[in-house]
Amino acid sequence: MKRRHIAPDLFEETSAGPRLVGGRNKTDGRVVFPLPGGSERELYERMLLGSKGTLWGWTVQRFRPGSPPYAGAGKDDFRPFVVGFLSIPDEVIVEGYIEAEPDTLRVGQPMELTTRVFSTNADGTEVTIYAFRPTI
């Protein structure tokens, strides 16, 4: 099965698991995610962010977002999902899909980065996104 990431330079697979691609400002050291593009890119040093953090907050997306930019499940196939913010220590707060039921989550809960299939193209290629899940 072929796979591709939903966007280039957003995350990458490493021998230790998936890692988000961020940037550290060359002048003030501020960390950002995602890594800026265009002319702003030269202001940042590319870096792989930590893969563990704590849940900062979350909500449930109960309606299908507008298209574009949303390109996920169709109107009849949409299922509510949890989206939240993960604080990666000493780096940045990142928004992403949370692989958990909302009633099992709590602020400060340890989480880890993972990936999941977002959609499958007509040619069978699976499109993957990054996500977070509670650590065991």
C-alpha positions in Angstrom: 0.0 0.0 0.0 1.4 3.4 -1.0 1.3 6.2 1.6 2.0 9.9 1.5 1.8 12.7 4.1 -1.0 15.2 3.7 1.6 18.0 3.3 5.3 18.1 2.7 7.6 19.0 5.6 4.8 18.8 8.2 6.0 15.6 9.9 8.4 12.8 9.2 8.9 9.2 10.1 12.1 8.5 12.1 13.5 5.3 13.5 12.1 6.4 16.9 8.6 7.1 15.5 7.0 10.2 13.9 8.2 13.7 14.6 6.7 17.1 13.7 8.9 19.4 11.7 9.2 22.8 13.3 11.6 25.7 13.2 13.7 27.7 15.6 14.0 31.4 14.9 17.7 32.1 14.2 17.5 35.5 15.9 15.4 35.0 19.1 15.2 31.2 19.5 11.4 31.1 19.4 10.1 27.7 18.2 7.2 27.5 15.7 5.1 24.8 14.1 4.7 24.4 11.2 8.0 25.4 9.7 7.4 28.6 7.8 7.6 28.6 4.0 8.4 31.2 1.4 10.8 34.1 2.2 10.2 33.7 6.0 11.7 30.1 5.8 15.3 31.5 5.8 14.7 33.0 9.3 14.3 29.6 10.8 16.5 26.6 11.4 14.6 23.3 10.7 14.1 21.1 13.7 12.3 18.0 14.8 10.0 18.6 17.7 9.6 16.3 20.7 7.1 13.5 20.3 5.6 13.7 23.8 3.8 16.4 25.7 0.7 17.1 27.8 -2.8 17.9 26.8 -3.5 21.6 27.1 -7.1 21.6 26.0 -9.6 20.0 23.6 -13.0 20.1 22.0 -15.2 17.9 19.8 -15.6 18.8 16.1 -19.3 17.8 15.7 -19.9 19.2 12.2 -18.2 18.7 8.9 -15.9 21.7 8.3 -16.3 23.7 5.1 -14.6 22.6 1.9 -12.1 23.8 0.9 -9.9 23.5 2.9 -11.4 20.4 4.6 -10.9 17.4 2.3 -11.9 14.5 4.7 -14.9 12.3 4.9 -17.9 13.3 2.7 -21.1 14.8 4.1 -22.7 11.4 4.7 -19.6 9.8 6.1 -18.5 12.5 8.5 -18.0 11.4 12.2 -17.3 13.8 15.0 -13.7 13.8 16.2 -11.6 15.2 19.0 -9.2 18.0 18.3 -6.9 19.5 20.9 -3.7 21.3 21.8 -0.6 19.5 23.0 2.1 21.3 24.9 5.5 20.0 23.9 7.8 20.9 26.8 10.2 23.8 26.1 9.1 24.0 22.5 5.6 24.9 21.4 1.8 24.2 21.7 0.5 22.2 18.7 -3.1 21.7 17.5 -4.0 18.3 16.2 -6.4 15.3 16.0 -6.7 13.4 19.3 -7.2 9.6 19.2 -9.3 9.2 22.3 -12.9 9.5 23.5 -13.5 13.0 25.0 -14.8 11.6 28.3 -11.4 9.9 28.9 -9.3 13.1 28.5 -8.1 15.5 31.2 -5.9 18.7 31.1 -2.3 17.8 31.8 -2.7 14.2 30.6 0.5 12.8 29.0 0.2 12.4 25.2 2.4 11.1 22.4 2.6 11.8 18.7 1.3 9.2 16.2 0.0 9.1 12.6 -3.2 8.0 11.1 -4.9 7.6 7.7 -6.9 10.7 6.8 -8.2 9.5 3.4 -7.5 7.2 0.6 -7.0 8.5 -3.0 -8.7 6.9 -6.0 -5.4 5.1 -6.8 -5.4 3.5 -3.4 -2.7 5.8 -1.9 -3.3 6.4 1.8 -3.0 10.0 2.9 -1.7 10.3 6.5 -1.9 13.1 9.1 -0.3 13.5 12.5 -2.3 12.9 15.6 -1.9 12.6 19.4 -3.0 9.8 21.7 -2.8 9.3 25.5 0.4 7.5 26.6 -0.1 4.2 28.5 
